[in-house]
Amino acid sequence: MLRDLTRGLVRENAVFVTLIGLCPALAVTTHVVNALGLGTALLVVLVASNVSVSLLRTIVAPRLHYPAFLGGAALFVTVVDLAMQAYVPELSARLGIFVPLIVVNCAILARADVFARQVVPVRAMLDGLGFGVGFLLSLTLIALVREILGSGTITLFAMGDFDGVLVIPRMSEHPVQVMVLAPGALLTVGYLCALFSRSRGRTKAGASGREEGT
Amino acid sequence: MSYVGIILTFVLVNNFVLTYFLGICPAIGASRRVESSIGLGLAASILMAVAALLTWALRTWILLPLGLLFLQTFVFVLSILALGYYLERLVETVAPALHRSVGKYLPTVSTNCVVLGIALIAARSDFGPLESLIAGVSAGGGFLLVMVIVSTIREKLETEPVPRALRGVPIAFITTGLMALALLAFDQAFLRNVVG
């Protein structure tokens, strides 16, 4: 059971290891707040979709699995999208088409296909939770690297007096602007992947217990 | 926007893979062989063109009059899935040779974000039917272009010495990143200079 939860966190991390659901990881990670927003949205949809797939697995005929799973995911995404438009309109506008695009995020279909349709709802839920949180953390990590290097700031939610933007002294005066542009995303993910696979290789060899890629 | 503007936008300036990162999974994950990337790219282009037109029709004639616009994502996803399925059937019966090289990728592509992506972008930009069709074809062309370039580079990379940690996926990302860097030359200013 516990393995269901931890699988997606590190060992099969969607972004760095199994490389699924990459489009949002690259596109929205110019600001930390975008990463948190989209990561949370995906987490909610993934858990809901995994549970519904697991519930539907015996009811729906196998050849109708794909349409049923996609339809379910589309409904959850619509709910999340509308909720975001209502409660966090600014964030929702910045994420644009990437919220509706969660439906076809490979992570959703892959988990439904590989795991959720073979197990009981509780295990499917834990699996969704693990992958969702793993995804959220990876997205945040990429966004942190890109935003700190690319604009010298860390953008979070505005609360009270705090306008939501942490400015890093020095870094913000001469940022490496390419990091917040499209190529910066690809380069960052490339190098983080390399770091991740390197430290994973080391863990496997038993040389050290370090598991995180940072 | 003029038609030339739309073509340039979706092929170069806002290339799907390199600026929106739509379809990055097949570009990075599946593109080791040039032949299969051409097949996949062509299948995507065809599906994107038809899907852009179909979703325009669904949106204008069904969703808008009924006030059901909030169901857009749901309707688009399922109609694209069905479209991929039936187009494959059609290609299989009409042109079996084409099915072996291109058609067999249609169902795979129908669950990819490039197709839903162009449908959503066309809907958000309020494109007309012809504009949607052209945007679909050009975005597909841009996707095909990047698929072919990336897979060619990766074929060459297979014989090159690459540091162990960078081998495979990481180096593919970095290569694509450098390509995207080159394509930054085609920006909004370029678009304005060309189409005014």
Interface residues (C-beta under 8 A of the other chain):
Chain A: L19 I20 G21 L22 C23 L26 A27 Y66 P67 L70 G71 A73 A74 L75 V77 T78 D81 L82 G96 I97 P100 L101 V103 V104 N105 C106 L109 V178 L181 A182 P183 G184 A185 L186 L187 V189 G190 Y191 C193 A194 L195 S197 R198 G201
Chain B: L18 T19 Y20 F21 L22 G23 I24 C25 I28 G29 F70 L71 Q72 T73 F74 V77 L78 L81 A82 T111 N112 C113 V115 L116 G117 L120 I121 R124 R164 A165 L166 V169 P170 I171 A172 F173 I174 T176 G177 L178 A180 L181 L184
